[in-house]
Amino acid sequence: MDFREATDALCNGLSHEALAKALGVSVATIRQARLRPAAAAHRSPPPNWREAIVKLAEEQQLRYRNLLDHLRTEMAH
């Protein structure tokens, strides 16, 4: 793994599109739910948002664990 691959893996965050897909809603719904509650366009988040975010966070955690394992293996050789 070179520097570019490692930094891409580290910095590749979760997009609004991926979150919307996991929740089964539109990107606009995600953006509106993220607004301050006082904003005119604010909408409530989808009812299952906690479960979806837990699943996505677990996937991110696994992705970072794999990156760490890969880099540590390379450093040991």
Rosetta silent file (secondary structure, phi, psi, omega in degrees, C-alpha in Angstrom):
SEQUENCE: MDFREATDALCNGLSHEALAKALGVSVATIRQARLRPAAAAHRSPPPNWREAIVKLAEEQQLRYRNLLDHLRTEMAH
SCORE:     score description
SCORE:     0.000 S_00000001
   1 L     0.000  126.981  178.861    0.000    0.000    0.000 S_00000001
   2 L   -94.801  178.166 -176.410    1.482    3.332   -0.988 S_00000001
   3 H   -57.085  -45.234 -178.550    0.930    6.778    0.562 S_00000001
   4 H   -62.515  -46.146  179.241   -1.887    7.677   -1.802 S_00000001
   5 H   -61.364  -42.593 -178.932   -3.771    4.415   -1.191 S_00000001
   6 H   -66.154  -43.930 -179.443   -3.346    4.754    2.570 S_00000001
   7 H   -72.115  -32.927  174.392   -4.508    8.380    2.704 S_00000001
   8 H   -62.024  -44.232  179.952   -7.421    7.650    0.369 S_00000001
   9 H   -64.785  -37.211 -179.643   -8.517    4.842    2.687 S_00000001
  10 H   -71.729  -41.646 -170.866   -8.146    7.082    5.724 S_00000001
  11 H   -94.400   -5.291 -179.511   -9.895   10.148    4.297 S_00000001
  12 L   -72.648   95.097 -177.228  -12.679    8.474    2.345 S_00000001
  13 L   -83.616 -178.578  179.848  -15.597    9.656    4.452 S_00000001
  14 L   -92.016  127.158 -178.040  -19.239    8.793    4.317 S_00000001
  15 L   -86.388  163.014  173.440  -21.261   10.883    1.870 S_00000001
  16 H   -62.003  -32.186  179.691  -24.784   12.193    2.267 S_00000001
  17 H   -64.327  -43.992  179.841  -25.630    9.933   -0.669 S_00000001
  18 H   -65.941  -40.158  177.748  -24.469    6.802    1.181 S_00000001
  19 H   -64.774  -43.758  178.473  -26.366    7.825    4.313 S_00000001
  20 H   -60.737  -42.334  179.465  -29.520    8.527    2.299 S_00000001
  21 H   -63.213  -43.756 -179.523  -29.265    5.126    0.619 S_00000001
  22 H   -63.632  -31.714 -178.958  -28.828    3.359    3.976 S_00000001
  23 H   -91.910   -9.993 -179.036  -31.888    5.154    5.336 S_00000001
  24 L    69.927   33.884  179.441  -33.962    4.744    2.182 S_00000001
  25 L  -130.210  177.115  178.793  -34.536    8.478    1.839 S_00000001
  26 L   -83.573  160.883  175.185  -33.403   11.265   -0.460 S_00000001
  27 H   -62.005  -36.411  178.488  -30.247   13.313   -0.046 S_00000001
  28 H   -59.983  -39.532  178.240  -32.506   16.352    0.395 S_00000001
  29 H   -62.530  -41.938  178.011  -34.119   14.676    3.414 S_00000001
  30 H   -61.473  -48.684 -177.934  -30.688   14.113    4.955 S_00000001
  31 H   -63.314  -40.013  179.317  -29.672   17.729    4.369 S_00000001
  32 H   -68.375  -38.216  179.725  -32.946   19.074    5.741 S_00000001
  33 H   -69.485  -23.017  179.141  -32.738   16.889    8.845 S_00000001
  34 H   -84.301  -10.766  178.432  -29.216   18.194    9.485 S_00000001
  35 L   -67.794  158.571  173.444  -30.360   21.818    9.531 S_00000001
  36 L   -58.093  141.354 -179.250  -30.813   23.675   12.790 S_00000001
  37 L   -56.009  -26.914 -179.698  -34.277   22.950   14.187 S_00000001
  38 L   -78.608  -13.097 -178.587  -35.157   26.650   13.911 S_00000001
  39 L   -68.147  142.383 -177.256  -34.469   26.689   10.154 S_00000001
  40 L   -61.740  -33.443 -177.233  -37.571   26.941    7.986 S_00000001
  41 L   -89.007    1.006 -177.761  -36.515   23.969    5.830 S_00000001
  42 L   -61.259  138.402  174.810  -35.684   21.696    8.800 S_00000001
  43 L  -129.131  155.499  177.292  -37.306   18.264    8.738 S_00000001
  44 L   -68.493  147.555  176.825  -37.280   15.479   11.310 S_00000001
  45 L   -70.097  159.932  177.632  -34.771   12.707   10.678 S_00000001
  46 L   -58.482  148.181 -175.478  -36.024    9.333    9.464 S_00000001
  47 L   -61.986  -27.520 -177.112  -37.344    7.190   12.334 S_00000001
  48 L   -98.741   22.886 -172.704  -34.711    4.476   11.884 S_00000001
  49 H   -63.864  -37.254 -178.069  -31.716    6.809   11.760 S_00000001
  50 H   -62.679  -46.992  179.994  -29.992    5.493   14.901 S_00000001
  51 H   -61.022  -42.814 -179.633  -29.921    1.897   13.686 S_00000001
  52 H   -65.489  -40.790 -179.453  -28.629    2.936   10.268 S_00000001
  53 H   -69.781  -36.895  175.464  -25.893    5.121   11.742 S_00000001
  54 H   -59.895  -46.758 -179.431  -24.790    2.351   14.111 S_00000001
  55 H   -62.060  -45.266  179.587  -24.489   -0.028   11.144 S_00000001
  56 H   -65.015  -39.338  178.437  -22.581    2.520    9.059 S_00000001
  57 H   -65.023  -38.571  176.761  -20.264    3.357   11.980 S_00000001
  58 H   -63.855  -39.902  178.073  -19.541   -0.342   12.464 S_00000001
  59 H   -65.249  -41.217  177.446  -18.687   -0.631    8.772 S_00000001
  60 H   -64.065  -41.913  179.568  -16.382    2.396    9.022 S_00000001
  61 H   -60.000  -44.292  178.507  -14.758    0.916   12.110 S_00000001
  62 H   -63.024  -41.079  179.209  -14.099   -2.330   10.230 S_00000001
  63 H   -61.374  -44.230  178.392  -12.680   -0.385    7.291 S_00000001
  64 H   -68.171  -37.591  177.534  -10.273    1.472    9.597 S_00000001
  65 H   -61.098  -43.516  178.427   -9.351   -1.769   11.406 S_00000001
  66 H   -63.451  -40.909  177.096   -8.461   -3.345    8.061 S_00000001
  67 H   -61.176  -47.554  178.696   -6.377   -0.297    7.119 S_00000001
  68 H   -59.307  -47.014 -179.938   -4.517   -0.452   10.445 S_00000001
  69 H   -59.937  -43.943 -179.129   -3.885   -4.171   10.110 S_00000001
  70 H   -62.868  -47.583 -178.196   -2.620   -3.776    6.564 S_00000001
  71 H   -66.967  -40.321  178.973   -0.248   -0.925    7.424 S_00000001
  72 H   -64.508  -38.090  176.668    1.056   -2.627   10.567 S_00000001
  73 H   -62.899  -43.578  178.502    1.761   -5.793    8.584 S_00000001
  74 H   -64.389  -39.180 -179.142    3.711   -3.785    6.011 S_00000001
  75 H   -66.974  -28.697 -178.344    5.652   -1.978    8.739 S_00000001
  76 H   -76.061  -16.373 -177.351    6.647   -5.307   10.304 S_00000001
  77 L  -100.403    0.000    0.000    8.285   -6.493    7.076 S_00000001
